[in-house]
């Protein structure tokens, strides 16, 4: 490829190349018909033990359920990596329960494992970033931020009172993954 565009590590790759321009036209409501599937910036999802968890149910490019790690009772200093999630059967079961509750609240079939995705948001972003997340898809912890999730997270961070908006205060964000 020819070009002079440069985006060096840690955000990009070494060298130069031609720019790639992407446009996502009207991605809101891809599956549910609206960005805030329930019409609310936050909802309380019921869990089997009688408790509830606060979540933002956002559908921009793909439906996602955003939850704060702190609301799960996980200590802020715990190193919650994709590998740690994969090794925690209890946590994975709880996240799947939240995914299913979120799917039902969004009017989606909870038996379809591909949507919505669960997105855990951390209160302590990595150095050089504004928001840190970990995504779950089909019961597996992602090792990177999927493109559709990045789009949804970016949009959700601009929707007043959603959990991502609260994390960002409505500012533009640099996203990092665990």
Backbone as a printed PyTorch tensor [residue, N CA C, xyz], in Angstrom:
tensor([[[  0.8370,  -1.1780,   0.0000],
         [  0.0000,   0.0000,   0.0000],
         [  0.8810,   1.2410,   0.0000]],

        [[  0.4050,   2.2550,  -0.6470],
         [  1.1190,   3.5160,  -0.6870],
         [  0.3620,   4.5340,   0.1410]],

        [[  1.0950,   5.4340,   0.7260],
         [  0.4610,   6.4980,   1.4800],
         [  1.3840,   7.0260,   2.5410]],

        [[  0.9750,   8.1240,   3.1470],
         [  1.8010,   8.7720,   4.1530],
         [  1.1340,   8.8100,   5.5220]],

        [[ -0.0380,   8.1910,   5.6520],
         [ -0.7260,   8.1840,   6.9380],
         [  0.0440,   7.3170,   7.9230]],

        [[  0.2230,   7.8330,   9.1320],
         [  0.9490,   7.1120,  10.1640],
         [  0.1260,   7.0870,  11.4440]],

        [[  0.0540,   5.9450,  12.0730],
         [ -0.5970,   5.7720,  13.3690],
         [  0.2700,   4.7860,  14.1460]],

        [[  1.3590,   5.2830,  14.7520],
         [  2.3390,   4.3910,  15.3680],
         [  1.8160,   3.7170,  16.6380]],

        [[  2.4850,   2.6330,  17.0460],
         [  2.1360,   1.9580,  18.2960],
         [  2.2350,   2.9460,  19.4590]],

        [[  1.4970,   2.8220,  20.5420],
         [  0.6930,   1.6460,  20.8540],
         [ -0.7060,   1.6650,  20.2290]],

        [[ -1.1130,   2.7450,  19.5650],
         [ -2.4850,   2.8340,  19.0360],
         [ -2.6210,   2.2190,  17.6520]],

        [[ -1.5520,   2.1500,  16.9050],
         [ -1.6340,   1.6430,  15.5400],
         [ -0.5280,   0.6670,  15.2460]],

        [[  0.0080,   0.7680,  14.0550],
         [  1.0680,  -0.1340,  13.6100],
         [  2.2200,   0.6940,  13.0570]],

        [[  3.4390,   0.1260,  13.0210],
         [  4.5690,   0.8840,  12.4900],
         [  4.4440,   1.0960,  10.9840]],

        [[  5.0690,   2.1480,  10.5000],
         [  5.0830,   2.4200,   9.0620],
         [  3.9890,   3.3760,   8.6350]],

        [[  3.8600,   3.5260,   7.3240],
         [  2.8390,   4.4080,   6.7590],
         [  2.0210,   3.6280,   5.7340]],

        [[  0.8410,   4.1560,   5.4570],
         [ -0.0330,   3.5090,   4.4890],
         [ -1.1040,   4.4940,   4.0510]],

        [[ -2.0090,   4.0160,   3.2270],
         [ -3.1370,   4.8310,   2.7810],
         [ -4.2130,   4.8220,   3.8580]],

        [[ -4.9270,   5.9230,   4.0150],
         [ -6.0210,   5.9370,   4.9960],
         [ -7.1700,   5.0390,   4.5420]],

        [[ -7.8660,   4.5050,   5.5030],
         [ -9.0780,   3.7350,   5.2390],
         [-10.2130,   4.4880,   5.9160]],

        [[-11.1670,   4.9270,   5.1400],
         [-12.2890,   5.6800,   5.6760],
         [-13.5060,   4.7690,   5.7690]],

        [[-14.1100,   4.7360,   6.9470],
         [-15.3150,   3.9410,   7.1650],
         [-16.4570,   4.8770,   7.5160]],

        [[-17.6290,   4.5680,   7.0340],
         [-18.8250,   5.3250,   7.3920],
         [-19.8970,   4.3290,   7.7810]],

        [[-20.5090,   4.5750,   8.9040],
         [-21.5940,   3.7270,   9.3780],
         [-22.8470,   4.5820,   9.3590]],

        [[-23.6930,   4.3420,   8.3830],
         [-24.8650,   5.1720,   8.1650],
         [-26.0370,   4.6580,   8.9820]],

        [[-26.4900,   5.4840,   9.9050],
         [-27.6740,   5.1970,  10.7050],
         [-27.6070,   3.8300,  11.3940]],

        [[-26.6060,   3.5890,  12.2560],
         [-26.4830,   2.2840,  12.8970],
         [-27.3900,   2.0850,  14.1140]],

        [[-28.0960,   3.1370,  14.5440],
         [-28.9440,   3.0230,  15.7360],
         [-30.1220,   2.0930,  15.4820]],

        [[-30.4040,   1.2580,  16.4690],
         [-31.5520,   0.3670,  16.3790],
         [-31.3810,  -0.7760,  15.4110]],

        [[-30.1740,  -1.2710,  15.2770],
         [-29.8830,  -2.3300,  14.2980],
         [-30.7830,  -3.5530,  14.4650]],

        [[-31.0620,  -3.9340,  15.7020],
         [-31.9040,  -5.1140,  15.9540],
         [-33.2340,  -4.7580,  16.6140]],

        [[-33.2650,  -3.6760,  17.4000],
         [-34.4680,  -3.3650,  18.1860],
         [-35.2560,  -2.1800,  17.6530]],

        [[-34.6780,  -1.4380,  16.7140],
         [-35.3750,  -0.3000,  16.1360],
         [-35.0600,   1.0340,  16.7750]],

        [[-34.3280,   1.0450,  17.8970],
         [-33.9310,   2.3190,  18.5080],
         [-32.6580,   2.1450,  19.3310]],

        [[-31.9420,   3.2490,  19.4920],
         [-30.6560,   3.2050,  20.1980],
         [-30.8270,   2.7480,  21.6430]],

        [[-31.7640,   3.3630,  22.3550],
         [-32.0750,   2.9280,  23.7200],
         [-33.2750,   1.9930,  23.6170]],

        [[-33.0080,   0.7330,  23.6190],
         [-34.0210,  -0.2790,  23.3040],
         [-35.2690,  -0.1860,  24.1630]],

        [[-35.1110,   0.1580,  25.4400],
         [-36.2600,   0.2640,  26.3430],
         [-36.7570,   1.6990,  26.4570]],

        [[-36.0170,   2.6240,  25.8530],
         [-36.3390,   4.0390,  25.9900],
         [-35.6920,   4.6740,  27.2110]],

        [[-34.9990,   3.8680,  28.0210],
         [-34.3650,   4.3540,  29.2510],
         [-32.8470,   4.3370,  29.1090]],

        [[-32.1630,   5.3210,  29.6960],
         [-30.7000,   5.2720,  29.6690],
         [-30.1370,   4.1650,  30.5590]],

        [[-30.8700,   3.8200,  31.6100],
         [-30.4840,   2.7220,  32.5060],
         [-31.7290,   1.9360,  32.8920]],

        [[-31.5500,   0.6590,  33.0540],
         [-32.6160,  -0.2320,  33.5020],
         [-32.0640,  -1.1120,  34.6120]],

        [[-32.9650,  -1.6810,  35.3960],
         [-32.5890,  -2.6410,  36.4280],
         [-32.9730,  -4.0240,  35.9310]],

        [[-31.9880,  -4.8850,  35.7590],
         [-32.2300,  -6.2350,  35.2700],
         [-32.4070,  -7.1870,  36.4480]],

        [[-33.5000,  -7.9550,  36.4630],
         [-33.7210,  -8.9040,  37.5610],
         [-32.8320, -10.1400,  37.4140]],

        [[-32.3040, -10.5940,  38.5460],
         [-31.4900, -11.8080,  38.5630],
         [-32.2160, -12.8890,  39.3600]],

        [[-31.8380, -14.1230,  39.1530],
         [-32.5320, -15.2690,  39.7470],
         [-32.5370, -15.2420,  41.2720]],

        [[-31.5090, -14.6520,  41.8880],
         [-31.4390, -14.6250,  43.3520],
         [-32.3050, -13.5240,  43.9630]],

        [[-33.0680, -12.8080,  43.1300],
         [-33.9430, -11.7400,  43.6150],
         [-33.2990, -10.3650,  43.5800]],

        [[-32.0140, -10.3080,  43.3120],
         [-31.3300,  -9.0150,  43.2240],
         [-31.5250,  -8.4290,  41.8260]],

        [[-31.0680,  -7.2040,  41.6620],
         [-31.1050,  -6.5530,  40.3510],
         [-29.7350,  -5.9520,  40.0680]],

        [[-29.4700,  -5.7060,  38.8060],
         [-28.2190,  -5.0610,  38.3860],
         [-28.5700,  -3.9310,  37.4370]],

        [[-27.9350,  -2.7870,  37.6520],
         [-28.1820,  -1.6250,  36.7940],
         [-27.3960,  -1.7970,  35.5000]],

        [[-28.0690,  -1.5620,  34.3720],
         [-27.4410,  -1.7480,  33.0650],
         [-27.9910,  -0.7340,  32.0790]],

        [[-27.1720,  -0.4010,  31.0980],
         [-27.6280,   0.3950,  29.9550],
         [-27.7590,  -0.5510,  28.7750]],

        [[-28.9480,  -0.5640,  28.1670],
         [-29.2510,  -1.4540,  27.0450],
         [-29.2570,  -0.6150,  25.7850]],

        [[-28.1820,  -0.7180,  25.0110],
         [-27.9760,   0.1680,  23.8650],
         [-27.8230,  -0.6730,  22.5980]],

        [[-28.5110,  -0.2360,  21.5410],
         [-28.4590,  -0.9360,  20.2570],
         [-27.9950,   0.0360,  19.1750]],

        [[-26.6930,   0.1190,  18.9970],
         [-26.0960,   0.9040,  17.9180],
         [-25.0770,  -0.0200,  17.2510]],

        [[-25.3640,  -0.4490,  16.0730],
         [-24.5970,  -1.4140,  15.2780],
         [-24.7810,  -2.8480,  15.7630]],

        [[-24.9930,  -3.0290,  17.0430],
         [-25.2580,  -4.3350,  17.6340],
         [-25.7690,  -4.0910,  19.0500]],

        [[-26.7240,  -4.8680,  19.5460],
         [-27.2070,  -4.6620,  20.9130],
         [-26.1410,  -5.0350,  21.9470]],

        [[-25.9960,  -4.1680,  22.9460],
         [-25.0400,  -4.3940,  24.0240],
         [-25.6760,  -4.0680,  25.3630]],

        [[-25.2490,  -4.7940,  26.3980],
         [-25.6630,  -4.5620,  27.7760],
         [-24.4280,  -4.0580,  28.5160]],

        [[-24.4390,  -2.7780,  28.9130],
         [-23.3010,  -2.1720,  29.6040],
         [-23.5260,  -2.2340,  31.1130]],

        [[-22.5280,  -2.7650,  31.8380],
         [-22.6010,  -2.9180,  33.2850],
         [-21.2720,  -2.4680,  33.8800]],

        [[-21.3350,  -1.7820,  35.0300],
         [-20.1050,  -1.3970,  35.7340],
         [-19.5510,  -2.5950,  36.5030]],

        [[-18.2590,  -2.8260,  36.3990],
         [-17.6100,  -3.9020,  37.1480],
         [-17.8410,  -3.7010,  38.6430]],

        [[-17.7730,  -2.4570,  39.1110],
         [-17.9630,  -2.1630,  40.5330],
         [-19.3340,  -2.6200,  41.0260]],

        [[-20.3440,  -2.5870,  40.1590],
         [-21.6920,  -3.0100,  40.5530],
         [-21.8140,  -4.5250,  40.6820]],

        [[-20.8020,  -5.2560,  40.2360],
         [-20.8090,  -6.7190,  40.3480],
         [-20.1800,  -7.1850,  41.6520]],

        [[-19.6940,  -6.2330,  42.4640],
         [-19.0470,  -6.5920,  43.7160],
         [-17.6220,  -7.0750,  43.5400]],

        [[-17.0420,  -6.7840,  42.3900],
         [-15.6590,  -7.1820,  42.1170],
         [-14.7390,  -6.0520,  42.5680]],

        [[-13.7460,  -6.3430,  43.4090],
         [-12.8390,  -5.2930,  43.8780],
         [-12.1530,  -4.5670,  42.7180]],

        [[-11.9930,  -3.2600,  42.8730],
         [-11.4090,  -2.4260,  41.8140],
         [ -9.9880,  -2.8430,  41.4670]],

        [[ -9.2650,  -3.4130,  42.4240],
         [ -7.8730,  -3.7780,  42.1630],
         [ -7.7260,  -5.1970,  41.5950]],

        [[ -8.8440,  -5.9080,  41.4370],
         [ -8.7590,  -7.2590,  40.8730],
         [ -8.4010,  -7.1880,  39.3950]],

        [[ -7.4780,  -8.0240,  38.9870],
         [ -7.0250,  -8.0470,  37.5950],
         [ -7.9970,  -8.8910,  36.7740]],

        [[ -9.0570,  -8.2540,  36.2930],
         [-10.1080,  -8.9620,  35.5650],
         [ -9.7780,  -8.9690,  34.0780]],

        [[ -8.9940,  -9.9340,  33.6720],
         [ -8.5910, -10.1030,  32.2740],
         [ -9.5270, -11.1120,  31.6080]],

        [[ -9.4830, -11.2170,  30.2750],
         [-10.2740, -12.2680,  29.6250],
         [ -9.9590, -13.6630,  30.1860]],

        [[ -8.6970, -13.9300,  30.4840],
         [ -8.3140, -15.2300,  31.0260],
         [ -8.9200, -15.4410,  32.4110]],

        [[ -8.9380, -14.3870,  33.2390],
         [ -9.5230, -14.4950,  34.5760],
         [-11.0220, -14.7540,  34.4960]],

        [[-11.7060, -14.0920,  33.5700],
         [-13.1460, -14.3150,  33.4020],
         [-13.3920, -15.7520,  32.9540]],

        [[-12.6190, -16.2180,  31.9870],
         [-12.7980, -17.5790,  31.4760],
         [-12.6180, -18.6210,  32.5790]],

        [[-11.7780, -18.3220,  33.5650],
         [-11.5350, -19.2610,  34.6540],
         [-12.5060, -19.1460,  35.8110]],

        [[-13.4630, -18.2260,  35.7390],
         [-14.3970, -17.9880,  36.8440],
         [-15.8020, -18.4340,  36.4210]],

        [[-16.1290, -19.6760,  36.7120],
         [-17.4040, -20.2650,  36.2890],
         [-18.5850, -19.4880,  36.8670]],

        [[-18.5020, -19.0890,  38.1320],
         [-19.5930, -18.3540,  38.7800],
         [-19.8360, -17.0110,  38.0970]],

        [[-18.7680, -16.2760,  37.8110],
         [-18.9010, -14.9790,  37.1460],
         [-19.4760, -15.1500,  35.7430]],

        [[-18.9940, -16.1260,  35.0030],
         [-19.5170, -16.3490,  33.6490],
         [-21.0070, -16.6760,  33.6750]],

        [[-21.4410, -17.4500,  34.6620],
         [-22.8700, -17.7770,  34.7800],
         [-23.6830, -16.5190,  35.0900]],

        [[-23.1590, -15.6610,  35.9680],
         [-23.8570, -14.4190,  36.3000],
         [-23.9300, -13.5000,  35.0770]],

        [[-22.8530, -13.4020,  34.3200],
         [-22.8540, -12.5570,  33.1230],
         [-23.8410, -13.0780,  32.0820]],

        [[-23.9300, -14.3840,  31.9370],
         [-24.9030, -14.9600,  31.0000],
         [-26.3290, -14.6880,  31.4750]],

        [[-26.5480, -14.7490,  32.7790],
         [-27.8750, -14.4260,  33.3190],
         [-28.2370, -12.9690,  33.0140]],

        [[-27.2740, -12.0680,  33.1610],
         [-27.5090, -10.6530,  32.8300],
         [-27.7620, -10.4840,  31.3370]],

        [[-27.0210, -11.2060,  30.5110],
         [-27.2220, -11.1180,  29.0660],
         [-28.6330, -11.5360,  28.6980]],

        [[-29.0910, -12.6300,  29.2810],
         [-30.4330, -13.1270,  28.9870],
         [-31.4960, -12.1380,  29.4650]],

        [[-31.3140, -11.5680,  30.6620],
         [-32.2660, -10.5760,  31.1760],
         [-32.2630,  -9.3380,  30.2870]],

        [[-31.0800,  -8.9200,  29.8460],
         [-30.9790,  -7.7770,  28.9390],
         [-31.6540,  -8.0540,  27.6130]],

        [[-31.4690,  -9.2560,  27.0840],
         [-32.1160,  -9.6340,  25.8210],
         [-33.6270,  -9.5360,  25.9570]],

        [[-34.1690, -10.0810,  27.0290],
         [-35.6220, -10.0260,  27.2380],
         [-36.1100,  -8.5920,  27.3400]],

        [[-35.3910,  -7.7630,  28.0970],
         [-35.7890,  -6.3580,  28.2520],
         [-35.7340,  -5.6060,  26.9240]],

        [[-34.8190,  -6.0110,  26.0410],
         [-34.6740,  -5.3630,  24.7350],
         [-35.6480,  -5.9210,  23.6980]],

        [[-36.4360,  -6.9140,  24.0900],
         [-37.3620,  -7.5290,  23.1500],
         [-36.6990,  -8.5350,  22.2300]],

        [[-35.5320,  -9.0360,  22.6350],
         [-34.7900, -10.0230,  21.8450],
         [-34.9720, -11.4080,  22.4580]],

        [[-34.7160, -12.4220,  21.6980],
         [-34.8250, -13.7940,  22.1700],
         [-33.6090, -14.1210,  23.0430]],

        [[-33.8110, -14.3990,  24.3430],
         [-32.6630, -14.6900,  25.2110],
         [-31.9380, -15.9850,  24.8570]],

        [[-32.5770, -16.8510,  24.0600],
         [-31.9340, -18.1030,  23.6620],
         [-30.9490, -17.9300,  22.5070]],

        [[-30.9730, -16.7680,  21.8640],
         [-30.0000, -16.4680,  20.8040],
         [-28.7480, -15.9320,  21.4950]],

        [[-27.6880, -16.7170,  21.5040],
         [-26.4930, -16.3800,  22.2820],
         [-25.6740, -15.2330,  21.7160]],

        [[-25.8660, -14.8980,  20.4470],
         [-25.0020, -13.8960,  19.8130],
         [-25.3600, -12.4590,  20.1770]],

        [[-26.5920, -12.1990,  20.5920],
         [-26.9960, -10.8460,  20.9940],
         [-27.9170, -10.9170,  22.2050]],

        [[-27.8010,  -9.9200,  23.0740],
         [-26.8100,  -8.8530,  23.0780],
         [-25.4820,  -9.3310,  23.6660]],

        [[-24.4680,  -8.4950,  23.4940],
         [-23.1810,  -8.7530,  24.1210],
         [-23.1830,  -8.0740,  25.4960]],

        [[-22.4560,  -8.6500,  26.4360],
         [-22.2690,  -8.0350,  27.7500],
         [-20.9720,  -7.2390,  27.6860]],

        [[-21.0010,  -6.0170,  28.1950],
         [-19.8130,  -5.1660,  28.2060],
         [-19.5780,  -4.6960,  29.6350]],

        [[-18.4530,  -5.0970,  30.2040],
         [-18.0810,  -4.6660,  31.5470],
         [-17.2570,  -3.3950,  31.4370]],

        [[-17.6640,  -2.3640,  32.1840],
         [-16.9420,  -1.0890,  32.1890],
         [-16.2290,  -0.9210,  33.5260]],

        [[-14.9650,  -0.5680,  33.4600],
         [-14.1250,  -0.4140,  34.6410],
         [-14.0460,   1.0500,  35.0540]],

        [[-13.9330,   1.2790,  36.3670],
         [-13.8010,   2.6430,  36.8760],
         [-12.3800,   3.1720,  36.7480]],

        [[-11.4240,   2.2900,  36.5140],
         [-10.0130,   2.6940,  36.4600],
         [ -9.4510,   2.4530,  35.0640]],

        [[ -9.5740,   3.4480,  34.1750],
         [ -9.0520,   3.2490,  32.8190],
         [ -7.5340,   3.0580,  32.8180]],

        [[ -7.0540,   2.4210,  31.7850],
         [ -5.6170,   2.2250,  31.6130],
         [ -4.9540,   3.5620,  31.3120]],

        [[ -3.6660,   3.7190,  31.6330],
         [ -2.9750,   4.9650,  31.3070],
         [ -3.0960,   5.2960,  29.8180]],

        [[ -3.4120,   6.5510,  29.5180],
         [ -3.5340,   6.9980,  28.1390],
         [ -4.8930,   6.7460,  27.5180]],

        [[ -5.8120,   6.1750,  28.2920],
         [ -7.1590,   5.9220,  27.7780],
         [ -8.1910,   6.5400,  28.7160]],

        [[ -9.4190,   6.6410,  28.2280],
         [-10.4860,   7.2630,  29.0010],
         [-11.4890,   6.2650,  29.5540]],

        [[-11.6140,   5.1310,  28.9080],
         [-12.5810,   4.1300,  29.3570],
         [-12.0220,   2.7520,  29.0390]],

        [[-12.2070,   1.8370,  29.9840],
         [-11.6950,   0.4730,  29.8120],
         [-12.8650,  -0.4940,  29.8840]],

        [[-12.8820,  -1.4590,  28.9850],
         [-14.0010,  -2.3980,  28.9410],
         [-13.5160,  -3.8140,  28.6770]],

        [[-14.4010,  -4.7440,  28.9580],
         [-14.1840,  -6.1370,  28.6120],
         [-15.5030,  -6.6460,  28.0500]],

        [[-15.4710,  -7.2190,  26.8720],
         [-16.6860,  -7.6680,  26.1910],
         [-16.8280,  -9.1760,  26.2730]],

        [[-18.0660,  -9.6020,  26.4300],
         [-18.4130, -11.0180,  26.4000],
         [-19.2920, -11.2570,  25.1850]],

        [[-18.9800, -12.2820,  24.4330],
         [-19.7830, -12.6280,  23.2660],
         [-19.9110, -14.1420,  23.1890]],

        [[-21.1270, -14.6070,  23.1590],
         [-21.4240, -16.0360,  23.0840],
         [-20.6930, -16.8040,  24.1820]],

        [[-20.6920, -16.2240,  25.3940],
         [-20.1120, -16.8810,  26.5500],
         [-18.6070, -16.8080,  26.6560]],

        [[-17.9640, -16.1020,  25.7520],
         [-16.5050, -16.0100,  25.7450],
         [-16.0560, -14.5690,  25.9570]],

        [[-14.9910, -14.3930,  26.7320],
         [-14.4200, -13.0660,  26.9400],
         [-13.5600, -12.7020,  25.7310]],

        [[-13.8340, -11.5350,  25.1500],
         [-13.0480, -11.0670,  24.0020],
         [-11.6720, -10.6110,  24.4640]],

        [[-10.6880, -10.7930,  23.6050],
         [ -9.3340, -10.3170,  23.8890],
         [ -9.0860,  -8.9530,  23.2630]],

        [[-10.0850,  -8.4120,  22.5910],
         [ -9.9970,  -7.0900,  21.9610],
         [-11.3960,  -6.4790,  21.9630]],

        [[-11.4860,  -5.2260,  21.5570],
         [-12.7870,  -4.5620,  21.4660],
         [-13.3260,  -4.7740,  20.0520]],

        [[-14.4190,  -5.5380,  19.8950],
         [-14.9880,  -5.7240,  18.5600],
         [-15.4470,  -4.3910,  17.9650]],

        [[-15.3620,  -4.2570,  16.6490],
         [-15.7190,  -3.0050,  15.9790],
         [-17.1410,  -2.5690,  16.3020]],

        [[-18.1030,  -3.4940,  16.2210],
         [-19.4880,  -3.0960,  16.4970],
         [-19.6430,  -2.6350,  17.9360]],

        [[-18.9050,  -3.2400,  18.8580],
         [-18.9450,  -2.8040,  20.2490],
         [-18.3220,  -1.4210,  20.4010]],

        [[-17.2120,  -1.1730,  19.7380],
         [-16.5810,   0.1500,  19.8060],
         [-17.5430,   1.2270,  19.3100]],

        [[-18.2710,   0.9400,  18.2370],
         [-19.2640,   1.8950,  17.7340],
         [-20.3590,   2.1280,  18.7560]],

        [[-20.8620,   1.0520,  19.3360],
         [-21.9360,   1.1730,  20.3170],
         [-21.4520,   1.8980,  21.5710]],

        [[-20.2540,   1.5800,  22.0320],
         [-19.6920,   2.2440,  23.2070],
         [-19.5000,   3.7310,  22.9480]],

        [[-18.9930,   4.0770,  21.7730],
         [-18.8300,   5.4890,  21.4240],
         [-20.1550,   6.2220,  21.4140]],

        [[-21.1710,   5.6190,  20.8180],
         [-22.4960,   6.2460,  20.7840],
         [-23.0940,   6.3210,  22.1820]],

        [[-22.9940,   5.2330,  22.9460],
         [-23.5660,   5.2040,  24.2940],
         [-22.9170,   6.2400,  25.1980]],

        [[-21.6350,   6.5150,  24.9820],
         [-20.9490,   7.5120,  25.8160],
         [-21.4420,   8.9260,  25.5320]],

        [[-22.2180,   9.0870,  24.4560],
         [-22.7910,  10.3940,  24.1180],
         [-24.2900,  10.4670,  24.4200]],

        [[-24.8830,   9.3750,  24.9000],
         [-26.3050,   9.3570,  25.2500],
         [-26.4450,   9.6650,  26.7380]],

        [[-26.9980,  10.8410,  27.0870],
         [-27.0570,  11.2630,  28.4860],
         [-27.6500,  10.2110,  29.4260]],

        [[-26.9770,  10.0760,  30.5640],
         [-27.3690,   9.2260,  31.6870],
         [-27.1370,   7.7300,  31.4890]],

        [[-26.6300,   7.3010,  30.3240],
         [-26.2610,   5.8870,  30.2070],
         [-25.0230,   5.6400,  31.0640]],

        [[-24.7570,   4.3980,  31.3590],
         [-23.5710,   4.0640,  32.1520],
         [-22.2880,   4.5050,  31.4430]],

        [[-22.1340,   4.2770,  30.1320],
         [-20.9360,   4.8070,  29.4670],
         [-20.8640,   6.3390,  29.5100]],

        [[-21.9840,   7.0270,  29.3730],
         [-22.0000,   8.4910,  29.4440],
         [-21.5570,   8.9360,  30.8310]],

        [[-22.0560,   8.2720,  31.8710],
         [-21.6610,   8.6150,  33.2400],
         [-20.1650,   8.4030,  33.4320]],

        [[-19.6390,   7.3440,  32.8430],
         [-18.2050,   7.0680,  32.9530],
         [-17.3760,   8.1390,  32.2570]],

        [[-17.9040,   8.6800,  31.1630],
         [-17.1590,   9.6360,  30.3440],
         [-17.5800,  11.0840,  30.5310]],

        [[-18.7090,  11.3290,  31.1410],
         [-19.1870,  12.7000,  31.2870],
         [-19.5040,  13.3470,  29.9510]],

        [[-19.8450,  12.5450,  28.9480],
         [-20.2090,  13.0800,  27.6420],
         [-19.0320,  13.4960,  26.7790]],

        [[-17.8170,  13.2150,  27.2280],
         [-16.6210,  13.5810,  26.4600],
         [-16.2860,  12.4960,  25.4430]],

        [[-15.5090,  12.8460,  24.4270],
         [-14.9980,  11.8440,  23.4900],
         [-13.9900,  10.9760,  24.2270]],

        [[-13.8710,   9.7160,  23.8010],
         [-13.0770,   8.7700,  24.5730],
         [-12.0600,   8.0190,  23.7350]],

        [[-10.9710,   7.6520,  24.4050],
         [-10.0300,   6.6660,  23.8910],
         [-10.3240,   5.3930,  24.6760]],

        [[-10.6500,   4.3110,  23.9670],
         [-11.0960,   3.0630,  24.5780],
         [ -9.9340,   2.0930,  24.7020]],

        [[ -9.8690,   1.3980,  25.8490],
         [ -8.8930,   0.3140,  25.9980],
         [ -9.6090,  -0.9430,  26.4500]],

        [[ -8.9860,  -2.0640,  26.1800],
         [ -9.5270,  -3.3640,  26.5460],
         [ -8.6290,  -3.9690,  27.6010]],

        [[ -9.1550,  -4.9350,  28.3330],
         [ -8.3770,  -5.5910,  29.3980],
         [ -7.3310,  -6.5220,  28.8510]]])
